[in-house]
Amino acid sequence: MKRWLALSLLVSKELAEPISNFLMEKGATGIEEVEEDFKRERLKTYFLQDGGEQKALRSLRRYLKSLQEINPKLPHIEIEAASIPEQDWGENWKRFFKPLRVGSRFVVKPPWARIRLKRGEIPIGITPGMAFGTGAHATTKLCMESLEKRLKKRGLSVLDVGTGSGILSIAAAQLGAEEVLGIDIDQLAVEIARENVSRNQVSNKVRIKKGRIGDIRKRFDLVVANLDFRSLKKTRMALIRHIKNHGFLILSGILETEEERLRQGYMETGFLQWVDVAQEGEWVCLTFRKKGS
């Protein structure tokens, strides 16, 4: 039976967001935030015990130490860690994965939640798992909002690079995309994404495949990649090659401090036009359009 590392951190409120973002980057399944008092919040999260969780925990301790070195006046951050079996993790997750409205139309919810939809709202049911993407993280929300802006015309094709839970692929199909391909290098993410695609009844439009962008041979009307700065920099030309002329490129997983470098790197290729930037907290989402030949 799988086991999970359960972490609980008592932090000052001003540190809750940056620490939550750090945990998500390291593979946390989600973050539960509970107000402890008017100055502090308790963050709770889980990591699958597969050997990588100890590396994530060491990175977390180094990160917290660096924060306190930068500002010695910060209160001490308490960390509690415990190993729990699979079934306990599943029940704990259900307590803090709540329905979430994203953009003007989406409602992301776990399958067991019931919610009264407003007129025009689109529900997306996502089963929790190790795959990134429940709509709670700023980068996922920013991508979904950007898809809503760009997929105004029905019948378009979309490539979702690093699909994770499949949430962006599902959102694209629900917005009217005719053909969606979600790819990921993680087999577990591929399996979870396929389950979510089936659950949301978009299997006729969405195909999930294990692989890298270099394995794909066709071009798409829109390419979305919610990755990280290093991956987006490394795959720059591959992403651009897979966009049709006048098609859109949406990038996220980028910190505000990384935006300028990444944007300049993509613009200097000469293939793209700058469209806009969206931001939530310290995270940004960039949109480009490919020039015609």
ChimeraX attribute file (.defattr): number of C-alpha atoms within 10 A of each C-alpha:
attribute: neighborCount
match mode: 1-to-1
recipient: residues
	/A:1	5
	/A:2	11
	/A:3	17
	/A:4	21
	/A:5	20
	/A:6	20
	/A:7	18
	/A:8	18
	/A:9	18
	/A:10	22
	/A:11	22
	/A:12	18
	/A:13	15
	/A:14	12
	/A:15	16
	/A:16	17
	/A:17	14
	/A:18	12
	/A:19	19
	/A:20	19
	/A:21	19
	/A:22	15
	/A:23	22
	/A:24	17
	/A:25	15
	/A:26	16
	/A:27	18
	/A:28	24
	/A:29	20
	/A:30	26
	/A:31	23
	/A:32	17
	/A:33	18
	/A:34	13
	/A:35	13
	/A:36	14
	/A:37	10
	/A:38	8
	/A:39	10
	/A:40	17
	/A:41	20
	/A:42	20
	/A:43	23
	/A:44	23
	/A:45	25
	/A:46	27
	/A:47	25
	/A:48	22
	/A:49	16
	/A:50	11
	/A:51	9
	/A:52	12
	/A:53	18
	/A:54	13
	/A:55	11
	/A:56	18
	/A:57	18
	/A:58	11
	/A:59	15
	/A:60	17
	/A:61	14
	/A:62	12
	/A:63	14
	/A:64	16
	/A:65	15
	/A:66	12
	/A:67	14
	/A:68	15
	/A:69	11
	/A:70	10
	/A:71	10
	/A:72	11
	/A:73	8
	/A:74	14
	/A:75	12
	/A:76	13
	/A:77	14
	/A:78	10
	/A:79	16
	/A:80	10
	/A:81	14
	/A:82	10
	/A:83	15
	/A:84	16
	/A:85	15
	/A:86	13
	/A:87	13
	/A:88	11
	/A:89	20
	/A:90	13
	/A:91	10
	/A:92	15
	/A:93	20
	/A:94	14
	/A:95	9
	/A:96	15
	/A:97	20
	/A:98	16
	/A:99	21
	/A:100	17
	/A:101	17
	/A:102	18
	/A:103	17
	/A:104	11
	/A:105	18
	/A:106	23
	/A:107	19
	/A:108	23
	/A:109	22
	/A:110	18
	/A:111	15
	/A:112	11
	/A:113	12
	/A:114	10
	/A:115	10
	/A:116	6
	/A:117	12
	/A:118	9
	/A:119	7
	/A:120	9
	/A:121	15
	/A:122	18
	/A:123	20
	/A:124	24
	/A:125	21
	/A:126	27
	/A:127	20
	/A:128	21
	/A:129	19
	/A:130	18
	/A:131	23
	/A:132	25
	/A:133	24
	/A:134	28
	/A:135	25
	/A:136	17
	/A:137	18
	/A:138	19
	/A:139	27
	/A:140	21
	/A:141	23
	/A:142	27
	/A:143	27
	/A:144	23
	/A:145	19
	/A:146	21
	/A:147	24
	/A:148	18
	/A:149	11
	/A:150	16
	/A:151	20
	/A:152	12
	/A:153	9
	/A:154	11
	/A:155	14
	/A:156	19
	/A:157	24
	/A:158	29
	/A:159	30
	/A:160	25
	/A:161	24
	/A:162	25
	/A:163	30
	/A:164	29
	/A:165	30
	/A:166	32
	/A:167	25
	/A:168	29
	/A:169	33
	/A:170	29
	/A:171	25
	/A:172	28
	/A:173	26
	/A:174	19
	/A:175	22
	/A:176	16
	/A:177	23
	/A:178	16
	/A:179	19
	/A:180	27
	/A:181	20
	/A:182	27
	/A:183	26
	/A:184	22
	/A:185	16
	/A:186	15
	/A:187	14
	/A:188	16
	/A:189	24
	/A:190	24
	/A:191	18
	/A:192	21
	/A:193	31
	/A:194	20
	/A:195	18
	/A:196	24
	/A:197	27
	/A:198	13
	/A:199	15
	/A:200	19
	/A:201	14
	/A:202	18
	/A:203	17
	/A:204	12
	/A:205	19
	/A:206	25
	/A:207	19
	/A:208	23
	/A:209	19
	/A:210	18
	/A:211	17
	/A:212	14
	/A:213	19
	/A:214	11
	/A:215	9
	/A:216	13
	/A:217	8
	/A:218	10
	/A:219	18
	/A:220	20
	/A:221	22
	/A:222	27
	/A:223	26
	/A:224	27
	/A:225	22
	/A:226	25
	/A:227	18
	/A:228	15
	/A:229	17
	/A:230	11
	/A:231	12
	/A:232	20
	/A:233	15
	/A:234	10
	/A:235	14
	/A:236	14
	/A:237	13
	/A:238	14
	/A:239	21
	/A:240	22
	/A:241	17
	/A:242	21
	/A:243	23
	/A:244	21
	/A:245	18
	/A:246	16
	/A:247	23
	/A:248	25
	/A:249	28
	/A:250	24
	/A:251	27
	/A:252	27
	/A:253	25
	/A:254	22
	/A:255	18
	/A:256	14
	/A:257	11
	/A:258	14
	/A:259	18
	/A:260	10
	/A:261	11
	/A:262	18
	/A:263	17
	/A:264	11
	/A:265	13
	/A:266	19
	/A:267	13
	/A:268	9
	/A:269	11
	/A:270	10
	/A:271	17
	/A:272	21
	/A:273	16
	/A:274	15
	/A:275	12
	/A:276	12
	/A:277	17
	/A:278	15
	/A:279	16
	/A:280	14
	/A:281	12
	/A:282	14
	/A:283	20
	/A:284	22
	/A:285	27
	/A:286	23
	/A:287	23
	/A:288	24
	/A:289	22
	/A:290	21
	/A:291	15
	/A:292	10
	/A:293	7
